[in-house]
């Protein structure tokens, strides 16, 4: 069978050779023809060799430090499960209870005893000993030990830490240190190679590399993060993210992982934001931010179209805190803030960052969209208290269920009492007594307060009935409804 197969292949060989020769001549002829103009004009991606990170690691490595932290931890008791101290930094960061039952913050009732708590990374900002790291690396530490690549160790002092951006600055008593170079995040491109150096699991000066996966990821309150596929693990926190020129473009801060180990997605704080924070920390030990006193939520495409805003831009005001600049200036629940001092608010998170960047005591002009038209409102920005607790944002379920309805879709409403209006700080509105049909399916509950219908403010039950009576029952209607402290726009579509 073997020799027969060879023979058969031998007989067919000339045909194959002829066919190959014909194809070769055809390909040569085609290659000699001029390419179409459109094909010639189309830009081709530039192919480059894989980068060599060896020189980069050798150049920047001495500027990266290992940070060990200790605190007065509590006695674990006999038989308590032991936890790798290098993993405890991860458990603290995400609030996961430790396997031995201890609180990740170390709050237990036994006698105090010094114990190594965690490991992180950092990098040298200046030759005179200022080091940048993450706020969660130094949080709660009683002692910080900074180790350089030449094995020198220093006790460090926390100059300041900002939990909102997760940036901290510490100081060691040393001079002539190799400081890093700061890069330009604005020039960083998605797909560009980047490298991280840190101490994952206390393995000092570990080098990992990858690419920038995305920019401006909204996973932080005050900082849009860089997303990469660089391997980052517990202990990498606070270490630098570097471009191929050896410049720091970010601080490795977070990972996305259901298991706690690296899963291909990591996040870094952009260095330009971190430097702004560190400058304030070095100058005064804290960061000063502005506030106006509103609770906000995103504007959906459906809501934007239904109320005449057009595009889903801006921040929906869900509530106004009493005695704040927003209340004094006349900002109302249901307003959509679309501009701050002429700058467009594209997403709700942009408002928080814009206001936070305004110096307290400064006047600002907000443009709001209210009941179908735009209005400019001026106010004086107040200071965000450094130790104030962040207000709880409404859950998606609460936002979705905080909906509105129409009388002809199964609603009955009653008047608000004067006491209720005073408590809610509203001029008018009606209270939902019963909800059925499309209203109930949309999530309307007894006790919800309807404030407006299709950009028309609701005054009382009679006026509510008049407005509803003029609506086209075959078209969607948009209502502004308040439940508790929160308000939201909801589009109710008639059943088909």
HELIX and SHEET records of a PDB file:
HELIX    1   1 UNK A    2  UNK A   32  1                                  31    
HELIX    2   2 UNK A   37  UNK A   41  1                                   5    
HELIX    3   3 UNK A   54  UNK A   60  1                                   7    
HELIX    4   4 UNK A   61  UNK A   63  5                                   3    
HELIX    5   5 UNK A   85  UNK A   94  1                                  10    
HELIX    6   6 UNK A  135  UNK A  138  1                                   4    
HELIX    7   7 UNK A  185  UNK A  187  5                                   3    
HELIX    8   8 UNK A  200  UNK A  202  5                                   3    
HELIX    9   9 UNK A  271  UNK A  284  1                                  14    
HELIX   10  10 UNK A  301  UNK A  306  1                                   6    
HELIX   11  11 UNK A  325  UNK A  329  1                                   5    
HELIX   12  12 UNK A  348  UNK A  356  1                                   9    
HELIX   13  13 UNK A  396  UNK A  401  1                                   6    
HELIX   14  14 UNK A  407  UNK A  409  5                                   3    
HELIX   15  15 UNK A  418  UNK A  424  1                                   7    
HELIX   16  16 UNK A  437  UNK A  442  1                                   6    
HELIX   17  17 UNK A  461  UNK A  469  1                                   9    
SHEET    1   A 7 UNK A  64  UNK A  74  0                                        
SHEET    2   A 7 UNK A 112  UNK A 124 -1                                        
SHEET    3   A 7 UNK A 130  UNK A 133 -1                                        
SHEET    4   A 7 UNK A 167  UNK A 171 -1                                        
SHEET    5   A 7 UNK A 153  UNK A 162 -1                                        
SHEET    6   A 7 UNK A 143  UNK A 147 -1                                        
SHEET    7   A 7 UNK A  64  UNK A  74 -1                                        
SHEET    1   B 7 UNK A 181  UNK A 182  0                                        
SHEET    2   B 7 UNK A 247  UNK A 255  1                                        
SHEET    3   B 7 UNK A 240  UNK A 242 -1                                        
SHEET    4   B 7 UNK A 193  UNK A 198 -1                                        
SHEET    5   B 7 UNK A 206  UNK A 217 -1                                        
SHEET    6   B 7 UNK A 225  UNK A 228 -1                                        
SHEET    7   B 7 UNK A 266  UNK A 270 -1                                        
SHEET    1   C 2 UNK A 290  UNK A 291  0                                        
SHEET    2   C 2 UNK A 382  UNK A 383 -1                                        
SHEET    1   D 4 UNK A 294  UNK A 297  0                                        
SHEET    2   D 4 UNK A 315  UNK A 320 -1                                        
SHEET    3   D 4 UNK A 336  UNK A 340 -1                                        
SHEET    4   D 4 UNK A 343  UNK A 344 -1                                        
SHEET    1   E 5 UNK A 294  UNK A 297  0                                        
SHEET    2   E 5 UNK A 315  UNK A 320 -1                                        
SHEET    3   E 5 UNK A 336  UNK A 340 -1                                        
SHEET    4   E 5 UNK A 363  UNK A 370 -1                                        
SHEET    5   E 5 UNK A 373  UNK A 380 -1                                        
SHEET    1   F 4 UNK A 411  UNK A 415  0                                        
SHEET    2   F 4 UNK A 430  UNK A 435 -1                                        
SHEET    3   F 4 UNK A 449  UNK A 453 -1                                        
SHEET    4   F 4 UNK A 456  UNK A 457 -1                                        
SHEET    1   G 5 UNK A 411  UNK A 415  0                                        
SHEET    2   G 5 UNK A 430  UNK A 435 -1                                        
SHEET    3   G 5 UNK A 449  UNK A 453 -1                                        
SHEET    4   G 5 UNK A 477  UNK A 483 -1                                        
SHEET    5   G 5 UNK A 486  UNK A 492 -1                                        
END                                                                             
